[in-house]
Amino acid sequence: MTVLGVDQLRPVPMHACFKLPGWLTWGGSVVKGDDGLYHMFASRWPYAKTHSAWVTHSEVVHAVSFAPEGPYEFRDVALGRHERGAWDADVAHNPTIFRWQGKYYLYYTGNYGDGTYWDHRNHQRVGVAVADSPNGPWQRRDQPLLEVTPGAWDSLITTNPSCTPTPDGRFLLMYKAAGHKRELPMGGPVLHGVAFSDSPTGPFVKHPDPIFVSTDAWFPGEDPFVWSQDGRFYAILKDQGSNYSPEERALVLFESDNGTDWAAAAEPVVTPRRIAWADGSVVEYHRVERPQVLLENGAPRTLFVAVKPTKEEDDSFNLHIPLA
């Protein structure tokens, strides 16, 4: 049996949804604290600014719950705007929380810009903030955790990090990036890579080649969550089409023995865009993205996803899916 697949998903409780009035929310990542609470870190930006303002107005907020599925109560802003001139002055987005030896590591994408979409998008870099408690205060860094590499496949941007300890005592950082082979401002191809370090705060040394490459697609997938379990690596990512399975735009599972060579699982689909609710309804969402997994006792317990209900509707929020 695969470590995570469709058969393990349970219907979503009606309260297992994180929304904030007046805001668009996106991508919850959860860790359990010593206080017994579950601490969620998610992106939000003003509803009035529309969905594309994730790149110009996003901040990372902190919410808490007594149960992994919620309901979660907003507590504070963990990472807001930073000082002028900083690499992450304007935006903190797409957080992934990670605990190691009593400290909390909040990986995120930061940027700055002139207020226009592409200027902010093309200043995206991977960062990390560190705290002794999930309640903060968070210590941000003067420089990105992972910079671009001139002339390489990731020469334009680095974004959307996820980190896990490795069986050999190091740390693997997985990230999304784009290069300059395609015309700006989009650039591309948009792919993923891995980097390794002896510390969760780096420095990280990049593996030179991208992963999850699909022959026919220049942007095959996005936003993976990576973890290590029973001596192997696993990652869930969103298929941008039908690049990894027949199910269009599903969340799919990849496996690896070494963190650099990845293959789709024998049954890759973790969940399609159709989500079952506890009241018996099944809803097909336009987008199901930003998979994050809460691990307890070394195994997946809860799957967190961000959803956009329809293509036309400017709405988004997070769902918390129990796992068998």
Phi, psi and omega per residue, in radians:
M1 nan 2.425 3.116
T2 -1.193 2.738 -3.111
V3 -1.215 -0.389 3.138
L4 -2.775 2.113 -3.125
G5 -2.707 -3.132 -3.065
V6 -0.970 -0.678 -3.065
D7 -1.139 -0.330 -3.112
Q8 -1.596 -0.180 -3.137
L9 -1.332 2.359 3.090
R10 -1.915 2.744 3.133
P11 -0.975 2.544 -3.082
V12 -1.373 2.141 3.039
P13 -1.013 2.610 -3.049
M14 -1.133 -0.368 3.128
H15 -1.620 -0.032 -3.018
A16 -1.529 1.064 -3.075
C17 -2.582 2.305 3.140
F18 -1.922 1.983 3.092
K19 -2.365 2.604 3.078
L20 -2.205 2.183 3.136
P21 -0.980 2.273 3.121
G22 1.480 0.032 -3.101
W23 -2.290 2.660 2.859
L24 -1.647 2.292 3.116
T25 -1.988 2.722 -2.994
W26 -2.800 2.188 2.859
G27 1.292 1.288 3.125
G28 -1.454 2.351 3.057
S29 -2.150 2.338 -2.911
V30 -2.218 2.475 3.040
V31 -2.385 2.596 3.081
K32 -1.609 2.290 -3.132
G33 -1.658 2.990 3.095
D34 -1.176 -0.275 3.094
D35 -1.395 0.014 -3.135
G36 1.442 -0.069 3.132
L37 -1.575 2.725 3.012
Y38 -1.705 2.209 -3.037
H39 -1.902 2.048 3.134
M40 -1.761 2.442 3.014
F41 -2.120 2.184 -3.034
A42 -2.464 2.797 3.044
S43 -1.528 2.550 2.966
R44 -2.558 2.673 3.025
W45 -2.683 2.780 -2.986
P46 -1.093 2.306 3.115
Y47 -0.971 -0.663 -3.081
A48 -1.148 -0.325 -3.107
K49 -1.483 -0.123 -3.121
T50 1.319 2.959 -2.979
H51 -1.116 -0.612 -3.083
S52 -1.193 -0.168 3.138
A53 -1.329 0.057 3.006
W54 -0.967 -0.569 -3.036
V55 -1.479 -0.247 -3.104
T56 -2.026 -0.368 -2.986
H57 -2.319 0.116 -3.054
S58 -1.258 2.565 2.982
E59 -2.415 2.831 -3.126
V60 -1.772 2.165 -3.135
V61 -1.950 2.833 -3.047
H62 -2.134 2.276 3.112
A63 -2.389 2.768 -3.051
V64 -2.302 2.741 3.124
S65 -2.666 2.744 3.051
F66 -1.459 -0.230 -3.118
A67 -2.355 2.630 -3.088
P68 -1.076 -0.553 -3.127
E69 -1.425 -0.179 -3.120
G70 1.755 -2.929 0.131
P71 -1.289 2.602 3.140
Y72 -1.742 2.399 3.130
E73 -1.895 2.208 3.116
F74 -0.998 2.350 3.115
R75 -2.020 -0.875 -3.085
D76 -2.907 3.046 3.006
V77 -1.598 2.053 -3.132
A78 -1.390 -0.815 -3.136
L79 -2.338 1.836 3.061
G80 -1.793 -2.732 3.085
R81 -1.102 2.563 -3.089
H82 -1.860 3.134 -3.111
E83 -1.121 2.580 3.139
R84 -1.048 2.450 -3.106
G85 1.602 -0.191 3.123
A86 -1.341 2.699 3.130
W87 -1.118 -0.427 3.130
D88 -2.059 0.656 -3.017
A89 -1.066 -0.644 -2.949
D90 -1.834 -0.510 -2.946
V91 -2.482 2.406 2.856
A92 -2.217 2.260 -2.929
H93 -2.598 2.757 3.039
N94 0.854 1.133 -3.119
P95 -1.342 2.652 2.926
T96 -2.355 2.134 -3.097
I97 -1.682 2.511 -3.041
F98 -2.592 2.270 3.129
R99 -1.896 2.381 3.121
W100 -2.626 2.131 3.063
Q101 0.846 0.856 3.014
G102 1.487 -0.103 3.092
K103 -1.964 2.761 -3.130
Y104 -2.004 2.295 -3.098
Y105 -2.041 2.062 -3.093
L106 -1.886 1.722 3.125
Y107 -1.453 2.517 -3.066
Y108 -2.808 2.969 3.004
T109 -1.809 2.242 3.083
G110 -2.050 2.767 3.029
N111 -2.765 3.025 2.971
Y112 -2.488 2.889 3.123
G113 3.093 -3.011 -3.047
D114 -1.674 0.198 3.131
G115 1.702 -0.173 3.113
T116 -1.684 2.646 -3.019
Y117 -0.948 -0.982 -2.968
W118 -1.240 -0.536 3.110
D119 -1.149 -0.748 3.088
H120 -1.187 -0.776 -3.110
R121 -1.025 -0.711 -3.063
N122 -1.487 0.048 2.954
H123 -1.821 0.207 -3.139
Q124 -1.186 2.382 3.048
R125 -2.490 2.763 3.094
V126 -1.460 2.346 3.089
G127 -2.373 3.029 3.050
V128 -2.530 2.456 2.999
A129 -2.081 2.594 -3.005
V130 -2.205 2.480 3.101
A131 -2.579 2.775 3.061
D132 -1.498 -0.172 -3.117
S133 -2.525 2.606 3.059
P134 -1.164 -0.206 3.057
N135 -1.483 0.002 -3.114
G136 1.447 -2.924 0.006
P137 -1.272 2.642 -3.089
W138 -1.684 2.240 3.104
Q139 -1.646 1.961 3.116
R140 -1.574 2.844 -3.062
R141 -1.889 2.652 -3.103
D142 -1.264 -0.339 -3.103
Q143 -2.248 2.701 3.042
P144 -1.042 2.690 3.052
L145 -1.284 -0.604 -3.099
L146 -2.408 1.953 3.138
E147 -1.533 2.970 3.023
V148 -1.298 2.835 3.085
T149 -2.036 1.886 -3.117
P150 -0.964 2.342 3.112
G151 1.440 -0.111 -3.104
A152 -1.742 -3.138 -3.133
W153 -1.152 -0.356 -3.134
D154 -1.947 0.733 -3.038
S155 -1.426 -0.196 -3.052
L156 -1.782 -0.943 -3.107
I157 -2.475 2.728 2.873
T158 -2.232 2.351 -3.028
T159 -2.572 2.972 2.823
N160 0.892 1.116 -3.073
P161 -1.407 2.698 2.982
S162 -2.535 2.398 -3.010
C163 -2.267 2.553 3.088
T164 -2.580 2.572 2.964
P165 -1.196 2.639 -3.131
T166 -1.828 2.769 3.128
P167 -1.049 -0.408 -3.127
D168 -1.657 0.234 3.022
G169 1.584 0.117 3.083
R170 -1.760 -2.910 3.093
F171 -2.288 2.367 3.095
L172 -1.859 2.223 3.061
L173 -1.946 2.124 3.082
M174 -1.806 2.435 -3.064
Y175 -2.598 2.784 3.062
K176 -1.789 2.575 -3.096
A177 -2.738 2.935 3.062
A178 -2.464 2.718 3.137
G179 -2.080 -2.807 -3.042
H180 -1.935 0.262 -3.100
K181 -1.252 -0.480 3.091
R182 -1.833 2.845 -3.014
E183 -1.117 2.424 3.035
L184 -1.304 2.727 0.219
P185 -1.479 -0.253 -3.090
M186 -1.178 -0.737 -3.072
G187 1.125 -2.862 3.111
G188 2.290 3.124 0.084
P189 -1.153 2.807 3.085
V190 -1.752 1.972 -3.017
L191 -2.402 -2.981 3.139
H192 -2.239 2.689 3.108
G193 -2.453 3.048 3.068
V194 -2.294 2.648 3.080
A195 -2.450 2.710 -3.043
F196 -2.227 2.585 3.137
S197 -2.622 2.810 3.017
D198 -1.505 -0.082 -3.095
S199 -2.413 2.568 3.096
P200 -1.172 -0.235 3.074
T201 -1.823 0.222 3.066
G202 1.424 -2.979 0.101
P203 -1.257 2.541 3.123
F204 -1.724 2.361 3.094
V205 -1.802 2.135 -3.059
K206 -1.334 2.426 2.844
H207 -1.241 2.344 -2.957
P208 -1.201 -0.434 -3.003
D209 -1.837 2.520 3.072
P210 -1.230 2.816 3.135
I211 -2.066 2.997 -3.132
F212 1.008 0.504 -3.095
V213 -1.254 2.377 3.062
S214 -2.080 2.260 -2.988
T215 -0.977 -0.694 -2.992
D216 -1.685 0.011 -3.025
A217 -2.195 2.348 3.087
W218 -1.570 -0.181 3.095
F219 -2.498 1.224 -2.930
P220 -1.315 -0.560 -3.091
G221 -2.706 3.020 3.119
E222 -2.741 2.794 2.905
D223 1.037 0.973 -3.132
P224 -1.325 2.652 2.897
F225 -1.917 2.299 -3.065
V226 -2.084 2.503 3.021
W227 -2.628 2.873 3.103
S228 -1.985 2.354 -3.100
Q229 -2.614 2.212 3.086
D230 0.930 0.708 3.045
G231 1.430 0.063 3.119
R232 -2.173 2.869 3.073
F233 -1.837 2.517 3.079
Y234 -2.338 2.614 3.092
A235 -2.560 2.391 3.006
I236 -1.890 2.309 3.061
L237 -2.455 2.854 3.104
K238 -1.517 2.210 3.004
D239 -1.324 2.194 -3.115
Q240 -1.339 -0.228 3.094
G241 -2.644 -2.048 2.996
S242 -2.225 0.882 -3.051
N243 -1.423 -0.442 -3.056
Y244 -2.116 -0.213 3.111
S245 -2.768 2.861 3.111
P246 -1.174 -0.333 -3.098
E247 -1.382 2.054 -3.030
E248 -1.251 2.265 3.058
R249 0.977 0.681 3.089
A250 -1.495 2.918 2.898
L251 -1.542 2.265 -3.001
V252 -2.204 2.697 -3.079
L253 -1.856 2.312 3.021
F254 -2.047 2.730 -3.118
E255 -2.318 2.679 3.132
S256 -2.706 2.550 3.046
D257 -1.575 -0.415 -3.020
N258 -2.200 -0.087 3.138
G259 1.527 -0.132 3.137
T260 -2.039 -0.493 3.125
D261 -1.903 1.995 -2.995
W262 -2.078 2.510 3.071
A263 -2.419 2.556 3.089
A264 -1.100 2.511 3.088
A265 -1.101 2.801 -3.128
A266 -1.003 -0.674 3.011
E267 -2.096 1.553 -2.893
P268 -1.297 -0.425 -3.007
V269 -1.281 2.075 3.018
V270 -1.472 -0.849 2.999
T271 -2.693 2.417 2.951
P272 -1.330 -3.032 3.121
R273 -1.358 -0.049 3.079
R274 -1.575 2.095 -3.072
I275 -2.011 2.255 3.118
A276 -1.568 2.340 3.131
W277 -1.841 2.808 -3.077
A278 -1.168 -0.345 3.113
D279 -1.475 0.096 3.112
G280 1.654 -0.158 3.137
S281 -1.380 2.707 3.049
V282 -2.228 2.143 -3.067
V283 -2.008 2.277 3.028
E284 -1.716 2.072 -3.110
Y285 -1.662 2.641 3.117
H286 -1.112 -0.720 3.125
R287 -2.379 2.339 2.982
V288 -2.207 1.966 -2.948
E289 -2.455 -3.049 3.063
R290 0.874 0.922 3.105
P291 -1.086 2.355 3.031
Q292 -2.401 2.457 -3.074
V293 -2.095 2.270 2.967
L294 -1.527 2.095 3.101
L295 -1.719 2.306 3.018
E296 -2.337 2.319 -3.028
N297 0.975 0.605 3.031
G298 1.403 0.081 -3.086
A299 -2.316 2.705 3.130
P300 -1.077 2.334 3.087
R301 -2.047 -0.704 -3.089
T302 -2.425 2.385 3.073
L303 -1.824 2.187 3.106
F304 -1.883 2.325 3.128
V305 -2.381 2.685 2.984
A306 -1.739 2.438 3.140
V307 -2.254 2.541 2.940
K308 -2.040 1.998 -2.963
P309 -1.042 -0.856 -3.106
T310 -2.377 2.833 3.118
K311 -1.142 -0.679 -3.041
E312 -1.427 -0.524 -3.000
E313 -1.387 2.264 3.065
D314 -1.516 1.349 3.123
D315 -2.553 2.597 3.028
S316 -2.827 2.661 -3.127
F317 -2.867 3.102 -3.067
N318 -1.944 2.506 3.061
L319 -2.058 2.610 -3.066
H320 -2.169 1.886 -2.954
I321 -1.795 2.017 3.083
P322 -1.125 2.589 3.118
L323 -2.070 2.501 3.070
A324 -1.217 nan nan
